[in-house]
Amino acid sequence: MPELLLIAWGSVFIDFIIGDPRTKLHPVVLIGNAIALLEKLLYRRNQSPVLQLLSGGMLVCLVLASCYMAALAIEQFFTAYFPEQPALSIFISMLLLYCTISPHSLSNAGREIAFYLEQGNLPQARCKVGWIVGRDTKDLDMPDITRAAIETIAENIVDGIISPLFYFFLGGAPLAVLYRAVNTIDSMIGYKNDRYLFFGRIGAKMDDILNYIPARITGLLLVIAAFLLRLQARDSWRMMKRDASKHPSPNGGCPEAAVAGALGIRLGGLNYYFGQPSFRAYMGDSQNELAPQHIYQTIRLMYASTFLFFGHSFYFYCGRNLFFESFFYRSSSFLTRISIVKQTSWTAADFGRSVRFFPLVGVVLGSIYAGAAYLLLVVLPQQEILFPEHIRNVLLLLLPIIMTGGLHCDGFMDTMDGIFSGRSREKMLLIMKDSCVGSNAVVAFIAYILFEYALLADFDASYLPTALFVMPIIARLCMTMAIVCFPYARPEGMGKAFAEDANRSALMFAVFSTLLFVAPWGIFAIISMLATIAAAFCFAKYVTKILGGLTGDVYGAITHLGELFALFAFLCATYIMI
């Protein structure tokens, strides 16, 4: 079993045995004390909103840097000074990760509340539920206590289990500790009241960003868990799609709506905070009256989703050396500026076997592009930091060229120089191999840039991040299709390594990966994908007709044009169907 899985399983086992000890020396308590101290030093009520924002950002930076460096130093200390005892280093990492998760405490709290409800002891149940929720509890009846417990357990499946484990698998125990620090900052100063509206905003937004992917993973895991536990899996999926966006948190709705659908209950409703009413939109349909048994079922869903996450992680890490380290990392290092493995370790066969992972490289790039668009269109304007529209579009236009190092752009320009030269096949291939740039390439590149700028300027802000996410995925599927389905024109060359070792199974894997990440974004994304594939196929067939096959430059041109056409088709779909 991989070391990371051993550490993760060990931390969950320690939590199961010991639970969450109530001690002032617990790392989360120490982090909370540090946050409170820094708040006293940095917060000033008479500061302007901008200064409060900067002060809150300074608090976040200081806490996160301290927590990450402390966890890293602890790990490095035991690794450096006890090199002959690797088990000790593994145990220390287990303890660090154990401090960031809380399934045992969530389970115990839920079971205690359910027990007192079954006994009819409402005062004690109110007292216990008050330990885990922020709302007023003194006047809650049994359904409201049950609802409060279920909502808190469901939301904390993300905060207290899946997110820490997710970041542990990404960056080890120090990254899990950093996530826990962000979550603690959000729980202490991430409120939208007069005191923390600006001071706590950066911490709250960072918590939203870090939980975005784990929350959606958790929602899917809860649907699968509902199926395995013979609950209402179909309703769980339906409610998550229908109601998750109603939650005031961008992430809390996924687990809560999934749990509500799985149990056939309705969550949300009227809550009181410090005596002030606050209505939260309903999630789920009220098929069953809320009862203590639903708390037990939520706990079972929590554990089932945790084990499913471990199962997925085990599958991922068992195949990690064969696929991702050897081929996905190579394809990302070749196609982008994201260098993960050294280029000297590549072979011609590695190029061919990495073709299947091209759409997954597109997922990485698409996440960056969509994140940049979301930052420029949503996050910064909320902070009253506004970019002129033309500056924003130029930044989004340049980002793909920067991230790919101009690789596909270079292939596009060489291809345009060759196929529009009007020469013989041999002369075209020679022109494309020449490092000089001709007039055809310059005109084509300028036309491309102007067209893409026009598309970016014409997009509705609500659709642009989605379009930028699916764009590189679809384009790299087109590249994979061209490599597998069309002959190679030259007797030798770097592109020949792709063509010789790629096969139909690589294309099927690429198609599946693309559908997995594109289809959930709806009909516009699917139309964009189908239209772009058709256009890329026609272009590849035309080039094959005049050159007798494709080249590495043509692969780049297909990717470059595929991104442009994907944006164009997505925009057309929004105009036609809205």
RALIN-V349532 format. One record per backbone hydrogen bond with DSSP energy under -0.5 kcal/mol. CO is the residue of the C=O (numbers start at 0). NH is the residue of the N-H. If there is no record, write none. Layout:
BEGIN
co nh
CO NH
CO NH
END
This chain:
BEGIN
co nh
1 5
2 6
3 7
4 8
5 9
6 10
7 11
8 12
9 13
10 14
11 15
12 16
13 17
13 18
14 18
18 20
20 22
22 25
25 28
25 29
26 30
27 31
28 32
29 33
30 34
31 35
32 36
33 37
34 38
35 39
36 40
37 41
38 42
43 46
47 51
48 52
49 53
50 54
51 55
52 56
53 57
54 58
55 59
56 60
57 61
58 62
59 63
60 64
61 65
62 66
63 67
64 68
65 69
66 70
67 71
68 72
69 73
70 74
71 75
72 76
73 77
74 78
75 79
76 80
77 81
81 84
84 87
84 88
85 89
86 90
87 91
88 92
89 93
90 94
91 95
92 96
93 97
94 98
96 99
96 100
97 100
101 105
102 106
103 107
104 108
105 109
106 110
107 111
108 112
109 113
110 114
111 115
112 116
113 117
114 118
115 120
116 119
119 121
120 124
121 125
122 126
123 127
124 128
125 129
126 130
127 130
128 131
128 132
136 139
140 144
141 145
142 146
143 147
144 148
145 149
146 150
147 151
148 152
149 153
150 154
151 155
152 156
153 156
153 157
154 157
154 158
155 159
156 160
156 161
157 162
159 101
160 164
161 165
162 166
163 167
164 168
165 169
166 170
167 171
170 174
171 174
171 175
172 176
173 177
174 178
175 179
176 180
177 181
178 182
179 183
180 184
181 185
182 186
183 187
184 187
184 188
185 189
188 190
190 192
192 196
195 199
197 200
197 201
199 203
200 204
201 205
202 206
203 207
204 208
205 209
206 210
207 211
208 211
208 212
209 213
210 214
211 215
212 216
213 217
214 218
215 219
216 220
217 221
218 222
219 223
220 224
221 225
222 226
223 227
224 228
225 230
226 229
230 232
231 235
232 236
233 237
234 238
235 239
236 240
237 241
238 242
238 243
239 243
242 245
243 246
248 252
250 253
250 254
251 255
252 256
253 257
254 258
255 259
256 260
257 261
258 262
259 263
259 264
261 231
263 286
263 287
264 266
266 282
268 279
270 277
271 135
272 275
275 272
277 270
277 279
279 268
282 266
284 286
290 293
290 294
291 294
291 295
292 296
293 297
294 298
295 299
296 300
297 301
298 302
299 303
300 304
301 305
302 306
303 307
304 308
305 309
306 310
307 311
308 312
309 313
310 314
311 315
312 316
313 317
314 318
316 320
318 322
318 323
319 324
320 325
322 326
322 327
323 328
326 330
327 331
328 332
329 333
330 334
331 335
331 337
336 338
337 339
341 344
342 345
346 350
347 351
348 352
349 353
351 354
353 356
354 357
356 360
357 361
358 362
359 363
360 364
361 365
362 366
363 367
364 368
365 369
366 370
367 371
368 372
369 373
370 374
371 375
372 376
373 377
373 378
374 379
377 381
378 382
379 382
379 384
380 383
383 385
387 391
388 392
389 393
390 394
391 395
392 396
393 397
394 398
395 399
396 400
397 401
398 402
399 403
400 404
400 405
401 404
402 336
403 406
405 409
406 410
407 411
408 412
409 413
410 414
411 415
412 416
413 417
414 418
415 419
417 420
423 427
424 428
425 429
426 430
427 431
428 432
429 433
437 441
438 442
439 443
440 444
441 445
442 446
443 447
444 448
445 449
446 450
447 451
448 452
449 453
450 454
451 455
452 456
453 457
454 458
455 458
459 462
459 463
460 464
462 466
463 467
464 468
465 469
466 470
467 471
468 472
469 473
470 474
471 475
472 476
473 477
474 478
475 479
476 480
477 481
478 482
479 483
480 484
481 485
486 549
492 495
492 496
493 496
493 497
494 498
495 499
496 500
497 501
502 506
503 507
504 508
505 509
506 510
507 511
508 512
509 513
510 514
511 515
512 516
513 517
514 518
517 520
518 521
521 525
522 526
523 527
524 528
525 529
526 530
527 531
528 532
529 533
530 534
531 535
532 536
533 537
534 538
535 539
536 540
537 541
538 542
539 543
540 544
541 545
542 546
543 547
549 488
550 554
551 555
552 556
553 557
554 558
555 559
556 560
557 561
558 562
559 563
560 564
561 565
562 566
563 567
564 568
565 569
566 570
567 571
568 572
569 573
570 574
571 575
572 576
573 577
END
